[in-house]
Amino acid sequence: MKLLFDCRYVRIDRHDGISRYSAELVRALSELHPVTMLISDERQLPMLPDLPHALISAPTSPAEPFVARQINALRPDVVVSPMQTMGSLGRHYGLILTIHDLIYYEHPKPPQFLPWYVRALWRVYHLSFWPQRLLLAGADQVAVVSATTRELLESKKLTRRPIPLVPNAPDPAFAAPARSEPPSDPNLIYMGSFMPYKNVETLARAMRDLPGWRLHLCSKADARTLAALEDLAPTGSIVAHQGVSDDEYRALLGNATALVTASKSEGFGLPLVEAMSAGTPILVSDTPIFREVGGAAAGYFPADDAALLATKARQLDGSTEAWAFASAAGVARAAEYAWERSAASLLNACREVAAHRQR
């Protein structure tokens, strides 16, 4: 079986969620079966494992609906894409697309780094479910990163194809033993974007009830967003790192009271399993996906309840026993997620697709 993996969503500087999912999954998959990576820019290669690759057009190119013409020439048996938007017109191979979430039907604002014409199409695409159904109909199977997303696909009747579960997992470099006590200086960590549905404002408001604490924002924020968050919190309580390396992020987690997020919608929540793997407790908004990922290891609060978030943070910091229990529970929970298991699930789906097409 000749297997191709679409790595065109990998960033050239620092991984975001889709980029890391692509890089880690193709690495783990290559340990089980030969894989050729599809890239759109050779600057992506330093962010990827050392594997055979082929250069094709970018996923944001106007040629994307017809990208199968380029891929057919490579004569693959199965192609895996970590997104659902890969063109399938005229393909001569098996295709597995991936759905991470349905966030943008409820929160339609597109990421601002996309070209203007892609943002326009994005909004039109999310006005109804029929474009999604049309795209997914072009695949042989539709992978999902969580059971929560699979349930949403089924409830919205977005596909009749098989839906394998291929979840995110923490980088093994995050793994650390459970810790016995919280850090001496109380602080919270937020890793994620500042899209409206991320609801970072609740985290900033919680700082009003946490005198002497610090909230570390790990991702880049524009000046307007950062100023608005700082206006909601006590002076000096927000530390804006404007992007951190993996090593810096692990160091911050290793000295954090908890990782926090008040997001109202997610497809998985990779920062949760990264923090739990590092032995850092997590305090998260009470949503179905976070219940799925965090299980009994997480502390939960209503997404807009800044006061309860602050109360739970103080409870963690004020009890060595409670903090140590949360750290150990998180380490155990994170161990249930591994890229090797996700890759094995994906490879099984690829073999099913290849066998079905042969029949």
C-alpha positions in Angstrom: 0.0 0.0 0.0 1.5 3.3 -1.1 0.5 5.8 1.6 0.7 9.7 1.3 0.1 12.1 4.2 -0.9 15.7 3.6 1.6 17.8 5.6 0.8 21.1 3.8 -0.7 22.6 7.0 2.6 22.4 8.9 3.8 25.8 9.9 7.3 27.0 8.9 8.2 28.7 12.2 6.3 27.3 15.2 3.6 24.6 15.4 -0.1 25.5 15.9 -2.6 22.8 16.6 -3.1 21.4 13.1 0.6 21.7 12.4 1.6 19.7 15.4 -1.1 17.1 14.8 0.2 16.6 11.3 3.9 16.4 12.3 3.4 14.0 15.2 0.9 11.8 13.5 3.0 11.4 10.3 6.0 10.6 12.5 4.2 7.9 14.4 2.6 6.5 11.3 5.9 6.2 9.5 7.1 3.9 12.3 4.4 1.5 11.4 4.3 1.8 7.6 6.2 3.7 4.8 4.8 7.2 4.2 5.5 9.9 1.7 4.7 13.5 2.9 2.9 16.0 0.7 4.3 19.5 1.3 3.7 22.9 -0.3 6.9 24.7 0.8 10.3 23.2 1.5 10.6 25.4 4.5 8.2 23.0 6.2 10.7 20.2 6.2 12.6 21.3 9.3 9.3 21.0 11.2 8.8 17.4 9.9 10.4 14.0 10.3 13.0 12.9 7.8 10.8 11.1 5.3 10.3 11.0 1.5 8.2 14.0 0.3 6.6 15.5 -2.8 5.9 19.2 -3.5 2.4 20.2 -4.6 0.3 23.4 -4.5 -0.6 25.0 -1.2 -4.0 24.1 0.4 -5.1 27.8 0.1 -4.3 27.8 -3.6 -7.2 28.3 -6.1 -6.0 25.0 -7.5 -7.0 23.1 -4.4 -10.4 21.7 -5.7 -8.3 20.0 -8.5 -5.3 19.0 -6.4 -6.1 15.3 -7.2 -4.6 15.9 -10.7 -1.2 16.5 -9.1 -1.6 13.6 -6.6 -2.8 11.1 -9.2 0.7 11.4 -10.8 2.2 10.0 -7.6 0.1 6.9 -7.9 -0.9 6.5 -4.2 -3.2 3.9 -2.9 -4.4 6.0 0.0 -4.0 9.7 0.9 -4.6 11.0 4.4 -5.4 14.7 5.0 -5.4 16.2 8.6 -8.2 18.5 7.4 -11.5 18.1 5.5 -10.9 20.6 2.7 -8.5 18.7 0.4 -9.9 18.6 -3.1 -11.1 15.2 -4.3 -12.3 15.8 -7.9 -11.0 13.2 -10.3 -9.0 11.3 -7.7 -7.8 7.7 -8.5 -6.9 6.8 -4.9 -8.4 6.2 -1.5 -8.9 9.3 0.6 -9.3 9.9 4.4 -10.2 13.4 5.4 -10.2 14.6 9.1 -12.7 16.7 11.0 -11.4 18.3 14.2 -14.6 20.2 15.2 -17.7 22.1 14.1 -16.7 25.3 16.0 -17.1 27.7 13.1 -20.7 27.0 12.5 -21.4 28.4 15.9 -18.5 30.9 15.9 -18.1 31.8 12.2 -15.2 34.3 12.4 -12.2 32.8 10.4 -8.6 33.0 11.5 -7.1 36.3 10.4 -3.9 34.9 9.0 -5.8 33.4 6.0 -5.9 35.3 2.7 -9.0 37.5 2.3 -10.5 35.3 -0.4 -10.2 32.2 1.8 -11.8 34.1 4.7 -14.7 35.1 2.5 -15.2 31.5 1.3 -14.9 30.4 4.9 -17.9 32.5 6.0 -20.0 31.3 3.0 -18.9 27.7 3.7 -20.2 27.8 7.3 -23.6 29.3 6.5 -25.0 25.8 6.2 -24.0 22.2 6.4 -24.4 21.2 2.8 -20.9 22.3 1.7 -19.4 20.2 4.4 -21.5 17.2 3.4 -20.4 17.7 -0.2 -16.7 17.7 0.8 -17.0 14.7 3.1 -18.8 12.8 0.4 -15.6 12.9 -1.6 -13.8 10.8 1.0 -13.8 7.1 1.7 -13.6 7.6 5.5 -13.7 10.7 7.8 -11.4 10.6 10.7 -12.2 12.6 13.9 -10.0 13.6 16.9 -12.7 13.0 19.5 -15.8 11.0 20.3 -17.5 14.3 20.9 -16.9 15.4 17.3 -18.0 12.0 16.0 -21.3 12.3 17.8 -21.8 15.8 16.3 -21.1 14.5 12.8 -23.6 11.7 13.3 -26.2 14.0 14.8 -25.9 16.5 11.9 -25.8 13.6 9.4 -22.7 15.1 7.8 -21.4 11.8 6.4 -22.4 8.2 5.9 -18.7 7.1 5.7 -16.9 5.2 8.4 -15.6 7.5 11.2 -12.4 6.3 12.8 -11.1 7.9 16.0 -7.6 9.4 15.6 -7.1 11.6 18.6 -4.4 14.1 19.5 -1.7 13.1 22.0 1.0 14.9 24.0 4.6 15.1 22.8 6.6 12.5 24.8 8.9 15.4 25.8 6.2 16.8 28.0 6.0 13.6 30.1 7.1 14.1 33.8 6.4 12.4 37.1 3.5 13.6 39.2 4.5 16.4 41.6 3.8 16.5 45.3 3.2 20.3 45.9 2.3 23.5 44.0 5.0 26.1 43.1 5.8 28.7 45.7 4.6 31.5 43.5 1.0 31.0 42.3 0.5 31.4 38.6 -1.8 30.2 35.8 -0.9 29.3 32.2 -3.0 29.8 29.1 -1.9 28.2 25.8 -4.2 29.0 22.8 -5.4 31.6 20.4 -7.4 34.7 21.1 -10.4 33.9 18.9 -13.7 35.1 20.4 -14.9 31.6 21.3 -11.7 31.0 23.3 -13.2 33.4 25.9 -9.9 34.5 27.3 -11.7 37.4 28.9 -13.0 35.1 31.7 -9.4 34.2 32.6 -8.5 37.9 32.8 -11.5 38.7 35.0 -10.6 35.9 37.3 -7.3 37.6 38.2 -9.3 40.2 40.1 -10.0 37.6 42.7 -6.4 36.3 42.7 -4.2 39.0 44.2 -0.5 38.3 43.8 -1.1 35.7 41.1 0.1 35.9 37.5 -1.6 34.7 34.3 0.9 33.7 31.6 -0.4 34.1 28.0 1.8 31.9 25.9 0.6 32.7 22.4 1.0 35.9 20.3 -1.7 38.5 20.8 -2.2 41.7 18.9 -1.9 45.0 20.7 -5.6 45.7 20.8 -6.5 42.2 22.2 -3.7 42.4 24.8 -4.8 45.9 25.9 -8.4 44.8 26.3 -7.4 41.8 28.5 -5.1 43.9 30.6 -7.9 46.4 31.2 -10.0 43.5 32.7 -7.2 42.4 35.1 -5.2 44.0 37.9 -2.2 45.9 36.7 0.8 43.6 36.3 -1.2 40.4 36.7 -0.9 39.4 33.0 2.4 38.2 31.5 2.3 38.2 27.7 5.0 36.0 26.3 4.0 36.7 22.7 4.9 33.1 21.7 7.1 30.5 23.4 9.2 27.7 22.2 8.4 24.1 23.2 11.2 24.2 25.8 9.9 27.5 27.2 6.4 26.2 27.4 7.4 23.0 29.2 9.4 25.2 31.7 6.3 27.4 32.3 4.1 24.3 32.9 6.7 22.9 35.3 6.3 26.0 37.5 2.5 26.5 37.1 -0.2 26.1 39.6 -2.6 25.1 36.8 -3.2 25.4 33.1 -6.5 27.2 32.5 -8.9 27.6 29.6 -12.4 29.0 29.4 -13.0 28.1 25.8 -16.7 27.6 24.8 -16.0 25.2 22.0 -13.1 22.9 21.0 -12.4 19.8 18.9 -10.0 18.3 21.4 -7.9 20.5 23.6 -4.3 19.5 23.1 -3.0 21.9 25.8 -5.0 19.9 28.3 -3.2 16.6 27.7 0.2 18.4 27.4 -0.3 20.0 30.8 -1.6 16.8 32.4 1.4 14.8 31.0 3.7 17.4 32.6 2.0 16.9 36.0 0.3 20.3 35.9 -3.3 20.3 37.1 -5.9 21.7 34.7 -8.9 24.0 35.3 -11.2 24.1 32.3 -14.6 25.2 31.2 -17.4 22.6 31.6 -17.9 21.5 28.0 -18.5 18.0 26.6 -15.1 17.8 24.9 -13.2 18.9 28.0 -15.1 16.3 30.0 -14.1 13.7 27.4 -10.4 14.7 27.5 -9.9 15.7 31.1 -12.2 13.1 32.8 -12.0 13.1 36.6 -8.5 14.7 36.5 -9.7 18.2 35.6 -11.4 20.9 37.6 -14.5 22.3 35.8 -16.3 25.7 35.9 -19.0 27.3 33.8 -17.2 29.1 30.9 -18.2 32.6 32.0 -17.8 32.1 35.7 -14.6 33.9 36.5 -15.3 33.9 40.2 -15.6 30.1 40.4 -12.4 29.7 38.3 -10.6 31.9 40.9 -12.1 29.9 43.8 -10.9 26.6 42.3 -7.4 28.0 41.7 -7.2 29.1 45.3 -8.4 25.7 46.5 -5.7 24.0 44.4 -2.9 26.3 45.7 -4.2 26.1 49.3 -4.1 22.3 49.7 -0.9 20.3 49.0 -3.0 17.2 49.1 -5.5 18.4 46.5 -2.8 19.7 44.2 -0.8 16.5 44.4 -3.9 14.4 43.7 -4.7 16.6 40.7 -1.2 16.3 39.4 -1.1 12.5 39.7 -4.6 12.1 38.2 -3.6 14.2 35.2 -0.4 12.2 34.5 -2.5 9.0 34.6 -5.2 10.5 32.3 -2.7 11.9 29.8 -1.1 8.4 29.5 -4.3 7.2 27.8 -3.4 9.3 24.8 -0.4 8.4 22.6 0.5 9.2 19.0 1.4 5.5 18.5 -2.1 4.4 19.3 -3.6 7.2 17.1 -1.3 6.1 14.2 -2.3 2.5 14.6 -6.0 3.5 14.4 -5.3 5.6 11.3 -3.3 2.8 9.6 -6.1 0.3 10.2 -8.5 2.8 8.5 -6.0 3.2 5.6 -5.9 -0.6 5.1 -9.7 -0.8 5.2 -9.9 1.9 2.5 -7.3 0.2 0.3 -9.0 -3.2 0.7 -12.4 -1.7 -0.1 -11.1 0.0 -3.3 -9.4 -3.3 -4.4 -12.8 -5.1 -4.1 
